[in-house]
Amino acid sequence: MIYDFNLLSDKVGQLAELAHRLRLENAQLRQQLADAGTENAELSRRMDEAHARVTALLEKMPAPETDKELV
């Protein structure tokens, strides 16, 4: 009977340790997800800025001559 209680106590201890490790891992994953979201937003903003700069440069360029105009 005491053996059964000791065995159950060990199992409960293992379960508590596992739950603790999983909580820590979950917190780390949540932080990584938040960091990735922040990085994604920054990269998206930079891409929008680059797109705007390229568009502005293209608008400043003269229109290409067509073959009909050269003849």
N, C-alpha and C positions, 0 to 999 in steps of 0.2 A: 504494500500500500504506500509506504513512504517512497519507494522507488518510483511508483507511478506519479506521485506528486513532484518529485525531483525532476523527472522526465518532462512533465507538463510545465514546470517552472522554467526549465531550459528552453523549451519550445517557445514559451511566451517571451523569454528574453531575446531569443533569436528573431522573433517576429517584431519586437519593439526596435531592435537594432536595424532590421531591414526597413521598417517604416521610417526611421530616422534618416537612413542613407537615401531613401527615395525622396524624402522631403528636401534634403540638401540638393540632390540631383535636379529635382523639379525647379527649385529656386535658381540654380545655375542655368538651366535651360530657358527659364523665363527671362533671365537677364540677357542671355545670348540672343533670344528672339527680339527683345527690345533693342539691343545693339544693332542687330541686322536690319530692323525696321528703320532705325535712325540713319544707318549707312545707306540703305536703299533710297530714303527720301533725299539725302544729300546728293547721291549719284543722279537721281532723277532731276533734281534742280540743276545740276551741272550740265546734264544733257540738254535740258530746255534752253539754258543759256547758250550753249554751243550751237544749237539749232538756230536760235535767234541771230547769232553772229554770222553764221553761214548764210542764212536767208538775206540778211542785210548786205553782205558782200555780193551775193548773186544779183541783188536788185541794182547795185551800183555798176555792175559790169554791162558793157554795151551788148546789144543783141547781136548774135552771130549773123554774118552775111550768108545769104542763101546762094545756091548755085545760079539761080536765075538772075540775080543782081550782078554776078560776075561776068556774064556773057554780054 
